Structures are given as structure tokens and as C-alpha cells.
């Protein structure tokens, strides 16, 4: 090594040593204050409630190190026709995605009606009241998760008065002992007549391609009078956990528009029941179409929209007592993740990286319908994607300006300024 290079090397080493001594000196001279470098482990000192939460409630003090924190990226998918977005065709509420014989399968609510939704008062046997009214369950397949082939109907509306004669919607899939089970909401009247009242029904098949046999019985009944789930059991979501079928569902406490959506749990040893509701229900105090997946030895949940704990990812070691694991944004509506170990009764859930979701209220005014899109994330033990772990999402200005004041609010402010 030349003399100049030796001098340069020594100078760099001395600078590094001085910097290290400086940091150590700073730490030693500020022992009464919180450390400058955020400790990975909870420090042995008195902490504020905020700092207690930082170490007690989350798996890591920094979001980028938290396996249950992620941002979400969205991509348009191909293979679905929406009739020039005239509101007559809608696809929404996809199921969990399964992989079978080299193909991904997804089921969803499909509406193809003579008009867009017209509201409960104008609805008829052919005119829908809502985006999901008069819906059936269709399915599609894909080899890459971006390009889909719509196969067609899986579960038709049964003849009146069977469960679901008005609409069968919001399906989810269970694979159990080599057979396939589709759980879904079964409407017996137009949505909006009394609310979104419905119980859960099921159909079963030996293949994901059917044919599907309707059980024609309610498998998750509404609650008793004055109980929180007395009117609706929505968004059935089955997983296999601890040797049983854990079926999570949504219901509403209170009366519109002051209701709060919460999540319940019912368990069974047989896909056709009987299902037993958990005595601690509701087990999640917020969320809408909440999606769940095995993670490590417990269950994680995407809790978007509605309630004090919306836009959170939660975790329950026992599948029942959920705690907030992270707070995020732009969460997928009606997330339908690909969960490879949803039905393996795993003791080490690996998490999720992608799935489908829906965007509602598409089309011009009076042409309301929904479309399905793909989302990607990093909520997996097997992926390390720094872009998914960024702390914030930067929105275009028009995203904020679209959240403008209503006319009523403008009038109030005008009066206040007089």
C-alpha cells in the first residue's frame, strides 16, 4: 500500500473512531433522556403511554420492521367486460383466491340487470334496488393473477322461497377434506326494504368448477331479538384453525345511519354446521368486509372502514382476542387475498402478498356499479419489499380537493362569517 493510501486509510479510521466516541459520549451524557438511536428492545426506564404502546402493541418500534405493516399497490386486471360502464353489469365482493391444478380461482358477486340500481322503492323482479341486488355468484380463473378468464355462473339464485331466492352475494370459499364449500349471503327480499337483512347459506362441490349443490338451509342464523346480529350475517369468511372451521362474519349494531359494523366468529367441526357463535362476539369492534389470514401461530385481520379501529391490521394469538398490530392507509375494499395456508391448519401462517378487491360507485351518476382490481402488499414472513413498507402515501392534489365541503357546510361557514 502506498504512503498516501496508508494516510487516507488511517484518516478514515480515525474519523470513524471519533464519531463512535462522540455517539457514546452523547449517550453517556444524556442518560436521563430517551436515547437518540431508537432502541429495538423496550428500554428499562420510565416511559410515556405512547412509548409503552410502541413496544408493547407492535412487533417492532419502526413500521418498516413490522411484519404486519404494509402499504397497498393497485393494478387493473384484464378479462372482465363492464358493458361500457353503463351500470348494468357489476362485479364485487370477491372470495379468497385458491390455487388448484395450476390455476387461481376466485368467486364473486355478479349482477347483470336491465337497469342500474334504482333504489328499494323502484325495485322489481328485474330492477335491482342496490348494486348487489338480483346478484348471482360467478367465478373466474387465472394463471398469473393479472389476466383472468371469466368462466360463468357458479351458484344461481334458487327458486322462491329457498334461502337466497332474491340474491346470492358476497361468497367465500372453504376447502375441507377434499371438497369445496361456498358460503354466501342469501337475500329473501330486495336490499333496502328493511335494511340488508340476510343469513348465511352454503353450496358444496367436489371440484372448484362445480357443479354446486345448494344446501338450501341457513347455516349461520341471525341472532336473537335485540342481539347485535339480529338482522344480518354478512361477509362469511372461513378459515381452518385449531382443527376447526373458524367462520368470521360482519353485522351491525344500531340503526342506519348511526350503526357500527363489527365482526363476529362462529366455529364448527363440519362445513354444514352446526356453527356455534363465540360468546365474546363481536370479536373485532370495527371493519367492513374484513379479511383474515393465518399468521405465525394466530390470525391476522385487515380491518378497513367503519369504527374507531378502521384502517388497522390486527392480530389475535387465539383467533378471538384481536389487538392492533399496525395502522396503515389505502387499504383494499373487500380484500380477497391469496392465502396459501388458509385451510392447512398451519401452526406457522406465512401471510399474504396479493389478492383482489373491488372499487364501488363506478360510472357516471345513475350508472352505479363496481369493478374488481388487484392489490399487492407485504404482509408475509417470506417477502421483504421496502417499497411496501414506506411510511406514507403521496396523493395528487385532486384526491384531497375531491373531499370538498358540502353545500350545507358552505352555508354554515357563510353564516359564521357574517
N, C-alpha and C positions, 0 to 999 in steps of 0.2 A: 504494500500500500504506500502511495506517495506521501510525502510530508504534508502537502496541502490537504489531501483527503483525510489523513490522520487528524489534522487540526479541526477540519469540518466535522468529522465524526465525534471528536471529543466535545466540541462546542454544542452539538445537538444533544449529547448525553447529559452535559451539564445543565442545559436548559430544561430538559425533561425532569432531571432530579430536582431543580429549583422549583418547577411547577408542582411536583408531587409534594415537596416540603411545604410549599405555600398552601396547598389544599389541606394538608394535615394540620398545619398551623391554624388555618381558618376554622377547621372543625374543632380543634382543641380549645380555641379561644372563644367559641360560641356554644359551649356545652349546654347553656341554659335555653337556647333556641332550637327550633326544629332544624334538622340537618339540611345543608344546601343541596346535597345529592339525595333525591327521594329514595329512601331505603326500600328494598324489595320485601323485607320482612317487617312486621309491625315493631316499631321501636319500643323499648322498655322505658316509657316516660308517660306523663300525663298528657292526654290528647283531647281535643275538642270532639264533639259528637260527629262532626263531619269527617274528621280524620279517623275516628273509630270505625265509621262505616266504610271508609276507603279500604281498610284492611280486613274488616270482619264480613262485609257483604259481597265483596268481589274477589275473584280468584287471583287478581293481580292489581296493584295500585295504578298501573297505566293501562289504558284501553288497548293499546297495541299488543300487550302481553296477555290479554284476557281472551281465552279461547271462546267464550260466549259473547264476544262483541264483534260486530261486523257492520259495515255499510252494505248497501244493496245496489247492484247494477242491473239495468233492464234492457232487453233486446226484443225487437219484434220477431214473431215467429211466422213461418210460412205454412200454407196448406189449408187455410180456412177462408171461405168466402162470406162476406157480410152484406151482399146484395147492395153494393154502393152505399152502405151505411144508412139505409132508409129506415132503420129501426124495426124492421120486421123479423130480422134474424139476430139472435143473441147467443153468446156462449159465455158462461160464467161458472164460478164455484167449482174449479177442477178438483179432482181427487188427488191423493198422494200418487206418485208415479211409481210403478213397479217395472222391473226388468224381467222378461220372460222369453226364453228361447232367442236371445239376442236382440229383442225389440223392447223399447219402452212403451208402456201402456198408460193412458190417462182417461178418466171418465169425467163428465161434466154435465151441467145443465144446458140443454139446447132448446131454444124457443124459435119456432118458425111459424108466424101467425099472419093473418090477413092485414093486421094493422099493428103499429107500435102500441105500447101500453097506453090505456085510456083512463085508468083510474077505476076504483071499485064500482062507482055508480053507473058507469057506461059499459062495464064488462058484460060479456055474454058467453055462450058456449064456444064462440070462436074469437071473441075480442078479449085480450088479456087486460087484467087490472094493473099488473106490475110486470117488471122485467122478467120475472121467473114464472109468472102465472101461465098455465097451459104448457108448461115445460115437460120435456122428457129427458132421459139420461142417454147420452150418446158417448162414443169413445173414439179415440184416435191412437195411432202408433207412430213411432219414430225410431230411427237408428242413431240419431245424434242429438236429439233434444231441441233442435232448431227448426228442422223441416219435418212436418207432420203430415200424415195421411189420415183423413177422416174416414173411418170405416162405416159408421152409421149408428143406428139405434141399438142400445143395449137393453134398456128397461122402458117399455111403453107405459102409458097411463092405463091402469086396469079399468075394467068395466065398473060402473057405479053399482053398488055403494062400497066397493072394496077400498082399502086404505090407499090413498093417492089418486083416486079417480079424477080429481081436478088437476093435479100436477104432481110429478115426482121430480124432486130437485136436490141439489147440493149433495152429491154422492161422495162416499169414500169407500176405499177398498180394504178388505182383510183377506190375507192368505192364511188358512188354518188347516193343517193336516192334509195338504194336497188339494184342497178345494178353495174356491173363491167366493167371497161374500161382498155384495154391495149394499151398504147401508145408505139410507136417504130419507129426506123429509117427505111425508105423504099428506098432501093437502086434500081436504074434502070440501072446500069452498074457496071462492076467489079470495086471494090475499087482499086484505084491506076491509073486508066485510066486518070483521070483528078484530082485526089485527093480522098477525102472521101465525095463526094458530095451527099447529100440526104436531103429530107424534113422529116417531122413527119407525120405518119399515125396512125390510131386507129382502133381497133376492139372492139366489146362490147358483153356482155352475161348477162344472168340472174343468172348464177352460176359461181363460180371460176373454176368449172370443164367444163365449156362451155355448148353447142357449141358456138364458137365465130363467130360473123358476121363481116366481113370486111366492113368498111365504104367506102373504095375504093376512098377516096378523101384525098388530102393534108389538114391537119388541122392546122399545123404551117408552113407556107410557108417560103422559103428563102427570105432574104432581097433584096431590090432593088440593081441595079448595083452600085458598089463602096461602098456599106454599109458593115459593119463589118461581117454580117451574110449572105452575098450574095450567098455563095456556099453550106453551110452546116448548118443543125439544128440537133445537136447530143444530145444524152442522155436526152430525155424528162423525167421530174421528177415532177409529180403533187402532190400538197398538197391542202387541203381545209383551207382557211384562210380568215377571214373577210367576210364570206358568199359567197366567190367566189372560183373558181378554179385558183390557182396560179401554173403555169407550168414553171419551170425553165429549161433552156437548155444551151448547150455549142456550141460555134462557134469559129472560128479562125480569128484573124486579121493578115494580111500579107501572105507571100508565104513561103512554106516549103523550107529549114529547119529553116527559121527565123520567123515563126509565133508565136503568143502568144495566148493560149487558154483563153477565158473569158466566163463569164456566163451571159445569158440574162433572161428575165422574160416576159411571156405573160399571160394574165388573161382572164377569160371567165365566163359567167353565165351558160353555157351549155357545157357538155363534148365534144360535136361535134363542138363547136365553135359558132360564130366566136371568135377567140382569138385576143386580142389587145396587141401588144408589148409595153412594158413600154418605155416612152420617154427618160428615163435615161439610157437605155441599152448601154453598158453592166453594170450590177449592181454588179458584182464581177469581179475583174481585173485579177484573177488567177484561177488555178484549172483545173482539167481534168474531170473525172466522178464525179463531185461534188454532195455530198449527203446532204440533208437538213431535218430538223425536227422542229416541233413547240417546243418552249422552253419559258416557262413563257408566256408573252404576245406577244412575237415576234417569229422570225425564226432564227435558228442556222444552220450553214453550215460547213461541213468538206471539207476544201479546200486543197487537196493534189496535188502535182506535178504541174509544169508549172507556170511561172510568179513570180513576186517579192514576192508575199504573199503566196507562196506554203507552205505546212506543217503548216497551221494555222487553228484554229477553229474560225469562225467569227459569228457575231450576228447582226441582224437588228431588231430594235423595230417595224419598219413598214414593214418588209419583203423586203425592197428595198435598204436602205442605210446601207450597212454592214460595221462593224468595227471589227478589230482583237480582239478576246476575249482571245486567248491563242496561244502559239506556242508549237508544240509537234513533235513527230518523229514516224517513222514506221507506218504511217497512212495506213489504208486499201485502196487498189486499188479497184476502182469501188464499194465502200461500199454500201451494201444493208441492211440497218438496219431494225429491227423490231420496228415500230413506232406505238404504240397502238392508239395514238390520231391524226394520220395523216389526218383523214377525219371527225373528230367530230366537227371541227370548235371551238376547245378548246380556252379558254381565259387564260389557265394556263398549257401550254405544260410541260409534265413531263420529257421529254428527252429520251435517249436511253441507253441500256446496252449491246446489242449484235446484230449480223447480219451476213450476208455472204459477201464475197468479192472474187476476183479472183487473181491468180498468173499467169502472162503471160510468154511467152517464155520458156515453159517447154519442156522437151525432149531433145534428142541429136540434134546436128546440122543437119538441114534439116528435122526435125520432130517437127516443131514448133506447139504448141497448148497451151491451157490454162486450168487450173483446178480451181474449186471453193473450198474455205475454210471458216471456221467460225472465226469471230473475236468477242472479248469481250472487254468492256470498262466501264468506269463510267462517263457518261455524263448525269446523271439523278438526279433529285431532291429527289428521293426515295431510293438512294443507297449511302453508304459511304464505299468504298473499298480502304483502304490506299495503297494497292499494286498497284492499278491503278493510284495512284497519286504520285508515285515516280518520282523524278526529272530527272532521266537519265536511259537509257537502256544500259546494258553492252553487247557488242558484242564479239564473238570469233575473234581471230586474223585473221582467214582466211576470215572473212567478209570484213575486211579492205584490205587485200592483194589481194582480187579479183578485187578491184578497182585500178588495176595497170596501169602503164604508157603504152600508145600505142607505137607501133614501131616508128611511126612518132615522138612522143615526145622523145623517147630514142635517136633517131638520132639527134634531135635538141640539146639535152643536150650533146651528144658526141661532136658535133661541137663547142658548147660553151666552152667545157673543153679543146679544143686544144690550 
